[in-house]
Amino acid sequence: MLIALWILSSLIVAVIGMNRKFGFWGYFFASILLTPAIGLILVLASDVNKPEKKGTGR
């Protein structure tokens, strides 16, 4: 039961971090290897990815 809760918490952290610097899989594996609480701290401390602007030829 504890393992299922750990994985579920890690999935939630990964979904929150989907549009961040390391993406879904980066935060998921960080949460699995460390703890979901530390994974959440990493997500909250990271920058949001900004979409790149396509060049206008200049």
C-alpha positions in Angstrom: 0.0 0.0 0.0 2.9 2.4 0.8 4.5 1.7 -2.6 1.3 2.5 -4.4 0.9 5.8 -2.5 4.5 6.7 -3.3 4.0 6.0 -7.0 0.7 7.9 -7.1 2.3 10.9 -5.3 5.2 10.8 -7.8 2.7 10.8 -10.7 0.9 13.8 -9.3 4.2 15.7 -8.9 5.2 14.7 -12.5 1.9 16.0 -13.9 2.4 19.3 -12.1 5.9 19.5 -13.6 4.9 18.6 -17.1 5.4 22.1 -18.5 8.5 22.8 -16.5 12.2 22.5 -17.1 12.7 18.8 -16.7 9.3 17.7 -17.9 7.1 14.9 -16.8 9.7 12.1 -16.8 12.4 14.1 -15.1 10.2 15.0 -12.2 8.7 11.5 -12.0 12.0 9.8 -11.7 13.3 12.4 -9.3 10.2 11.8 -7.1 10.6 8.1 -7.3 14.4 8.2 -6.4 14.2 10.9 -3.7 10.7 11.4 -2.3 7.6 12.9 -3.7 7.9 15.9 -1.3 11.4 16.7 -2.6 10.1 16.2 -6.1 7.4 18.8 -5.4 10.0 21.2 -4.1 12.0 20.7 -7.3 8.9 21.4 -9.4 8.1 24.6 -7.5 11.6 25.8 -7.6 12.0 25.3 -11.4 11.2 27.7 -14.2 8.2 27.3 -16.5 9.2 26.4 -20.1 8.4 29.3 -22.4 7.5 28.4 -25.9 10.2 29.4 -28.4 9.2 32.0 -30.9 9.6 30.9 -34.5 12.1 33.1 -36.3 10.6 35.9 -38.5 13.7 35.9 -40.7 15.5 38.6 -38.9 
